[in-house]
């Protein structure tokens, strides 16, 4: 049992025994940390779980308090009857296009961005590698970098897997034009139009766009901001539909931020193997962890070769370079053939530049600095949101990545908030982008990778004001 689960059980039992009475204030995060061997983040996770379950409530600038008994009694019974949502015709691309285009407005405070703050990238070092690659690029480079991609780059990626105890031969790796191409090619390799594909609910909007483009049908399975995908509902979906593939983010999921435990990843792999279903693992955020150890991918538990592990350097180095890969195992050759019919190959100069850069120690040094800054900024943004937002707005915090998932009262439409915020030159990512149902219309995602200067604080204050106004109108 995780430390935060232990604390959750402890406080829940204390409330049931009336050691903490209705209305009592719980110890602050720092006070709780002083009297236990738990970190602030562990305690914060525990308090958020208790809040989501209705046991406690938070008040801005005041802390956490024991909720009225009726609130947590109802919370225990309120199990969603929509854990699985079926959609035969995914149609979401127009909305996503409009939202992404709007975020390009000059001088906008871009909380809706999918990429981290570009000032966190080691641009000078990577550009030097690019210049060096351009000067020394052999005439045969175009052929050398055709699928499956630059051999030296694939060897470097293979060694990074080996550092986690995962054996992936370089020949199993296909270099792609970003992670999204790796994911799309993987999906295309194992499905036909009309097939059922499982995605999370909510899920990364790129998955929904891919299903729409390939004319696939979606089975959306309930996913929790802390625990990740509901394996019970996943099992039910696998039993009730002829599923061909499952597209999941197992680490620092977008938009929720959740990471599956190793135990749950192993159970996931076992469950999919029972039904002979391929896992397309979207793992672009795993390098952006806050603890001492990089989380394992679900692929680490796969003994059947049914997992296609996709990632990229877009979230850690330079977004515009668009270099990703898939550790495809036995599907490597079919994916290469599909790539030849689409983009032909990833950029040869960029592959060479990344090979040069990754051959140095600069990347690890950069990652350590980037993780530290992201952790500081994410916590600062969370604190600021909690300070200015109404107590009824739930701000989900996770240890890794740079997204915060906010849940408004269910009668508030986040699309309305999105349009109001745009008029104030603030972008957010409304929950409607991440689902084919209406279940998350009251939610939105915020990018917390930007330093909280006066401009960002004013934007958060304005968002809070807009939310207060929406709630007052009811």
N, C-alpha and C positions, 0 to 999 in steps of 0.2 A: 504494500500500500504506500502511495506517495505521501510525502510529509504534509502537503496541504490537505489530503484526504483525512489524515489523522486528526489535524486541527479542526476540520469540518465536523467530524464525528464527535470530537470532544465538546465543541461549543454547542452543537445541536443537542447533545445529551444534557448539557448544563441548562439549556433553555427548557427542555422537557421536564427537568427536575426542579425548575423554577429557581435555580441558583442565580440565573439572570432573568429578571422579570420584564414584562412588557414595558417598553419605554426606557429601559436601562441602557446606558451608553457602554459599549464594549471598549476595551483598552485600545488605544491608538495603534497604528501599525508599528511605530517605533517602540512603544511601551511593550507590545507583545513580543517584538524581536529581542528586547532586553531580557525578558523573562523566559525565553526559550532558545533553542539552538537553530531557529529558523530565520531565513532571510526575509527582508521586507517584501520581496516579490512572492515568496511562498505564502506569507500571511495575506498579502493582497489577493492572491488567487483564492485562498480559502474564504476570505470575506466576500469576494465576488460570487463564489459558488453559493454561499449561504444567502446572499442577496437574491440571486437568480431563483433560488428555491423558496423564497418568501419568508425565510426565518429572520432576516434582519433588513433594515433599510438604511440608506446613506442620506445624510443631509450636508449640503455644501458648507464647507468651512467648519463643520461641527463634528463630523465623524460618523460612526456606525451605531445604530440603536436596534434593540430587539423589537421586531414587528408585532403588531396585534395578532392574537392567536388565530383569528379567522383567516388572516392572510396566508400563514404558512400551512394551515389545515387545507385550504383550497389549493395551494400550490402542490401539495402532495398528490391530490386527486387529478390535477390538470394535465394528464398525459395526452399528448397530441394524437388525434385520430387520423392525421394526415402525414404519417411518417414516410410514406411512399407516394410520390406524385407521378403520374404517367402523362407523357406528352407525345403525341404521334407526329405533330408538325411543329418543330421549333421555329419560332419567328421572332428574333430579337435583335438582328443586326442593325436595323434602322435606328433603334434607340441607342445602342452602343455607339454607333457612328456619330450621332448628334451630340452625345455627352462628351466624347473624346474631342470632337471639333471645337466645342464650346470652351474647353479647357485651354485652347491655344490663344485665347484673348490676351493681348499685351498687358503686362503688369498685374496679372491675376495672381491671387494667393492660391496656389494649386494644391489644395488638400486632396484633390481628386486624382492626382497623378498615380500611375502604377509603378513608376520608377523612383528610386531613391534620389535624394538631393544630388545633382550632378557634381557639386563641389566636393563630394566624398570620393569621387573617382580619382585614381592616380594618372590624370590625363597626360602630364608631361612625360612620365616614364613610359607609358604605353605608346605615346606618339614618337618617342625616340626609337622604340622597337620597330614601329611601323616604317620610319624613315630608313633604318638600317636594313630592314627586310626588302624595301623597295630598291635599295642600292645593290644588294647582293642577290636578288631574285634570279635564279637560273632561267634560261629560255624554256626549259622543260617543266617549269612550275605549274603551268595550266594542267598538264597531264598528271603530274605528281599529286595534285590536290583534288583530282576527281574522286567521286565516291569510291571507297568509304572516307576519303579525306586524308590530310597530311599524316604520314605515318608517325613522325616524331611527336606531333600533337596528340595523336591517339595513345602513344606510349605514355606520355605525361599524364593523361587522364586515367589510364589504366593503373598507374602507380598511385594516383590519389585514391582510387578505389582500394588498392592493396593496403594503404595506410589505415583503412578502417576494417581490414580483415576480409575484404570482399574480392574474390578472384574473378576479374573480367579481362579476358584476352583482348589485346588491341584490335584484333580482327572482328570482334563482336561490336565494336564501336563505329558508329557512322557520324561524321561531322556534318552539321546542318546549318542552314541560315537562320540561326536562333532556335530557342527551345520550342517555339510554336510550330515551326516546320517539323521538328523531331516528333512532336505530339501528333500533328496532323498525318504525317507519313505512317506513324505507328498505328493510328486509328484506321487509316485507309487499308493498311496491310492485312488487317484481321476482320474487316467488316464488308458488307455489301449494303447498298441502299435498302432501307426498310428494316434493318436489324435494330435490335434493342441494345442500348448502351447505358450503363449505370454511371451517374454523376452525383456529386454531393449536392446538398440543398441547405444553404446556398453554395454556389460553385463559382469558379473563375469564369468570367464571361467568354473567354476564348474557347472554352469547351463547348459552350452553347452555340457559338458561331460555327465551330467545326461540325457539330451535329447538323446544323441547318444547311451548311454548304454540301455535306455528303448525303443529305436526305436520310438521316438516321433518326430513330425514335428514342426519346429520353425517358429513363427511369430515375427520378430524383429522390435520393434517400436522405432522410433527416440527419443533419450534422450539427453537433453541439460546439459552441465557442471554446469549450475547454477540453471535452473528451473526444471530439472528432466524430467520425461517422458512426451511426448506430448499427452495430454488427447484427443485432437481432432483426432489424428492418432490412438490412442488406441480405440476410439469409432468406427472408420472406420474399424479397424481390427476385432472388436467384431461383427460388422454387416455383414462382408463379409465372415467370416469363423466360423465353429462350434467349438469354443474354449472351452476347458475343464478346463484349469487352467492358471493362470498368476503368473509368478515367478518374483518378484520385490524386489529391495533394496530401501526402502523409506528414510533411514537415512545414510548420508555419503557414498553414493554409490561407489562401487568398479567397475570400475576404476576411474570414474569422480570426485567423492567426493561430489556430489550434495545431498541436503536434500529437500524433498517436504515440502511445507508449510502445516500447519494444514488444511487450506481451500482446498488445492489440494488433501490432503489425504482423506478428507470427500467426495470430488467429485469422487475420484477414487473408493471408497467403494460403493458409490451410483451407479456408472456406471457398476461395476462388478455385483452388486446385480440385476440390471435390466436384465442382460443377464445370470443370474444364474451361474456365473463363480467363482470358488474358487480362493482366493488369497493365494499364498505361499509367506509369507513375510520374507525375509532374512534380519535380523536386528542385525548382529554381531558387528556393530561399534557404536551403539547408546550411549554407556557409554562414548565414547571418544569425547564428545562435548566440545566446547571452551567457550560457553556463561555461563549464570547463571542457565539455566534450561535445563534439559534433554529433547530432542525432543520426542514427543509422537509417538508410532507406529501407522500405519494405523488401526490396530486392535482396537484401542481405539474408532474408529468411526463405528465399525461394530456391527449392531444390529441383523443381520441375522445368525451369527455363521458360516460365509463362509470364515473366515480368519484363516490360520494356521501360527502362529507367531513363527519363529525359531530363536534361538540365542545360544550363548555359552560363556564359560569363556576363550576360547583360545586366544582372542585378548587382554584380560585384566589381566589374571593371569599367567597361564603356558600353552604354546601351546601344549606341549607333553602330557598333561593330557587327552585331547580329551574328554571333557565332555560338552555336549550341551543339548538342550531341544526343544520341540515344545509344545506350548500352542495350542492344537489341537481341543478343543471344542468337538463337536459331532463326530469328526473323531479320537478321542483318542483311542478307542477300536480297530478299524481296523488297526491303526498304530502300536499298541502293538502287534497284531497278526503278522504283517509283520516283526516286529523287531525280534520276536521269531524265525522266519524262516531264519533270516540272521545272525546278530551278537549275538543273544540271549539276551544280555543286555550290558549296559555300565559297566566298571570296578567297582566292589563292593568296594575295598579299596579306589579308587579315589573318589567315591561318598561320602564315609564316611569322607575322609580327607577334602573335600570341605565343607561338612556340618559343621565340626568343625571350619574351618577357617572363613566361612561366618557367624558363630554365634557370632563372635567378631566384634569390631569396626574397625579392621585393614583394611578391604576391602575398606570402604569409605575413610579412610585416604590415602590409597594407590591410589585410583582412582583420588583424588584431585591432588596428586603429579604427577601422570602420565599425566593427562590432561594438567597441567601447562607445563611440560617438552615437551610434544608433540606440544603444541601451539608454544613454543619458537623455537623448532627445525624446525618446518614446515615453519615458517616465515623466519628463518635464511637461510634455504635451498632455499626458493623462491627468497630471495634477492640475493643470490649467483648465482642462475641460471639467473636471470635478468641481473646481472652484466656482466656475461661472454658470454651469448648466443646472437645470432643475434636478432635484433629487430623484425624480421619477424617470430620468434618462439613464439607462444602464450603459456604462462604458466598459467594454470587455478588454482586459489587458492580458497579453500573453508574452512569455519570455523568449523573444526571438522575432526576427523580421521587423517590419516598420508600419504595420497596419493596426488601427484601432477600429473595432466594430461597435457602433452605437445603436441602441434600441430605444426608440421614442415610444411614448404611449401609443397604443394600437390605433387610436382614432386620428393620429397625425400622419399625413402623407409626406414621405420624404422627397417625393418628386416636386411637390409644392415648395418645400424648403429649398430644394436644389435650384429651382427657378428664381426664388427670392434671393438666394445667396449669389447667384450669377449677376443679378442687378447690382450687387454690392462688390462685384469683382472678386468673388470667392467661389472656388469650385469644390464640390464634394462628389462622392460616388454613391448615388442612390441605390438602395437595396434592390430595386426593380431590375438593375443591370445583371444581377447574379442569380436570377431565378426565372423559371417559366410560369411560376404560380404567383399569387398575390400575397404570399405568406410573409414576405420581407419588405412590403411597401412602406412600412414604418421605420425601416432601418437605413443606415448609411455607413460608408467606410471613409476613414480619414487616413491620409498619409502622414506619419509622424516623424519622417526622416529629416525635416527641415528644422534648423535651429530656431528656438522661440525668441525672436527679436520682437520689437514693439509692433511691427507690421503684423506678425503672426498672432500676437496677443490681441490686437484690435480686431482681427478677423474672427478669432474665437469668441470674443465678447459680442461681436455682431451676430454670429451664429446663435449664441445663447439668447440674445434678445429676440431674434426671429422665432426661435423655438418657444420662448415664453409667450410671445404674441400669438402664436398658433394655438398654444394650449389655452390661452385666455378666451380665444374665439370659440374653442371647444369643438 
